[in-house]
Amino acid sequence: MRCVAKVAAVACALISAGVSADGHRHAGAHVHGAGHLNFAIEGRQVHIELETPGFDILGFESIHSDAQRRQLKDALQELEKDDLWSFTPAASCRLKTASASANGEHGEDHHGDADGHYDSHHDKHGYDDHHADDHHHSHGHDDHHGDGHHESAHMDIAATYVYECANITGLNSISTRLFQRFANSEQLKVQGFTDSGQIAGQMSRERPEVRF
């Protein structure tokens, strides 16, 4: 499990512990149509991490043209919009930070944040390099990274969010518009940590909500 800098250390520790307890989540995790959503509640904040195959967001999984590069940039900005995730209205949650990035042979130099700024320094020294290295061992296709067969790379997209809730005790549901906005995305495997303990569930096009 990779933890992004903007996600609090305690949330990362909780999520990482849950992944270990749940087995080897990333073994064979790159399945078109299926992504992963992890969240942790810390104080008044909700920390969210989304991981999904690039195909689910873009309809392709490697960059071969300027048009595809522009499509990736637009998709990352779409993922950072504050209305992608919705919470129990009584909790009064508002987005504080959002960051989306692509990794893999053709996506590792693309990164955005909630202000829409491109951050190449982050890509070289932050999440994406680590993610790409880790993913290299997760997919047999990526064994060709070093010999120039770029078309075999599987691009994945990740995004992190921090929401602050005025009434965190009123929070008991999270829903998403991901499936409405990205036609190839079909489901998310959900794992979360709340004050009441760990939860597991699934979001889908038919049921884009998890309750706890």
N, C-alpha and C positions, 0 to 999 in steps of 0.2 A: 504494500500500500504506500503510495507516495503522498506526502502531506505538503500542501502548498503553503508558502510563507504567510499568506493572508489568513489562513485558517489557524485558529488558536491552538497552541501545543496540546492543551488538554483534550480538545476535540479530536485532534489527530491521534492522540494516544488511545482514546476510547474507540475510534473507528478502526484503528490498526488492530487493537485487541480483539474486536469483534470479527474482523476478517480472519484472524488466526483461529478463533474458536469455530468459525463457520467452515473451515477447510480452506483449500487452496483456491480462492475465488478467481484468480486470474488464469488458472489453467484452462485453456481453451475459451477464454472470455470474449475473444473477438468474434462475435456472432452477429451478422447483419440483422438489424431490427431490434436487437436487445442491448440495452445499456445498463449502467449501474448508478444508483443514487444513494449516497450516504449523507446522513445528517446527524448533528449532535446539538443538543441544547445546553448552553452554558450561561448561567445567570439569566439575563434578559435577551441574550443573543441566540440566534439559530445559525449554525454553520452548515453550509450545504456544499457537497462536492458531487459533480456530475461527470461521468465517464461514458463515452459512447463511440462506437465505430464511426469513422469519418463518412462512410457510405450513408449512414442513417441521417446525417445532417445535409450532406451535399449531393448524394446520388452517385458519387464516385469516391475512390479511396486513394488516389494519388493525383498530383498536380502535373499537367502536361502543357498548359497554355496560360496566357495572361488572363483569358476570360475565366478560367477555373480559379486562378489566383484571386481575381476580384470577387468571385462567388464565395470563396472561403472567407475573405475579409468581411463581406456583407453578413455571412452566416455568424461569424464570431461576434459582430456587433449586435445581431439579433439575439444571440444567446445572453448578452449582457443586459438586455432590457429588464427593467424592474418589474414588469408584469408577467414574466415567464412563470413565476411561482406565486401562488396565492395561499394565504393562511386563514385560519379561523378569524372572521371579522372582529370578534370580541378581543382578540389578542393585539390588534392595532400594530401590525408589523410593518416596518419600512426598510427598504434596501439601504445599506451603508456602503458596501463595496461589492464589485463584481469583476471577474476576470475570466476570459475565455482564451484558450490557446489550442493549437494543433501540433501534434508531434508525429514523428515518423520521417521517412526519407524525404518526403516532399512537403511536410507541414511544419517541421521543427523550427523554422524561422518566422513563423506567424504567431503573433500574440497581441492581445488587446487588453484594455481595461475599461472600467465603467465610463471613463471620459473619452473613449475612442482613440486613445493614443497608442501608437505602435511602439513596442518596447523591445528592441533587439538585444539590449544588454541583459534583460531578464531571461531571454531565450538562451543566451550563451552560458549564463551562470546560474540560472534558477531551475524551475520545475522541468522544462522541456528536455534538457539534456539528460537529466536523471530518468525521466519517464521513457525517453527513447532507448536508453541503455537497458532499462528493466524490461521493456517490451521486446527488445532484441532477443531475449531469452525465452519470451513467451510464445513466439510464433516461429514455426519452422521456416516460413516463407522469408523471414528477415535474414536468413543465413547468407543471402546474396548481397547484403549491405556493402560489403567490402570489395565486390568485384564488378560494380557498375550496373547491375541489373536492377535499376531503380524501379521498374514497373512492377516488381514483385512486392514492394513495400506496402504495408497496411497502415494507413494513416488513422489515428484516433484523435478525438477531440475531447478536451476536458474543460470544465468551468467550475469556478468556486464563487460562493456568495456568502455574505454575512448580512443578516437581517437583525434589526433591533426591534423588540416588541415592548410596547408600553405596559401590556398586561400579559406577561408570559404564562401566567397560570390559566389563562383562557385559551391557550393554544392546544388544540387537539386534532388538527388536520392540516395536511399540505396537499395542494393540488397543482397541476401544471398545464400549460398551453403548448408544451413541446410537441405533442402529437398533431395539434392543429397546424402548427407552423412548419413542421418538417415531415413531409409525407412518408418518408421511408422509415421513420422511427415508429416502432410498434409497441415496445414495452420497456419498462425499467424495473430492475430488481432493486428493492429498497431495503436498506438497513439503517436503523436509527437508534439513537441513545437519548433517552429523556430522564427526567428525575425519577420516573417510575421504573426505569430499567430499559432493557434492549427490546426493540421490536424488529420484525421482518415482514415484508409484504411485497406487493407488486403494483405498479401503475401500468395501465394499458390504454389504448385508444378508446376502449369501451368504458373503462373506469380509471380516469386520470387523477385519482385521489387516493391517499393513504390516511387512515384515521388511527389515533392512538390515545 
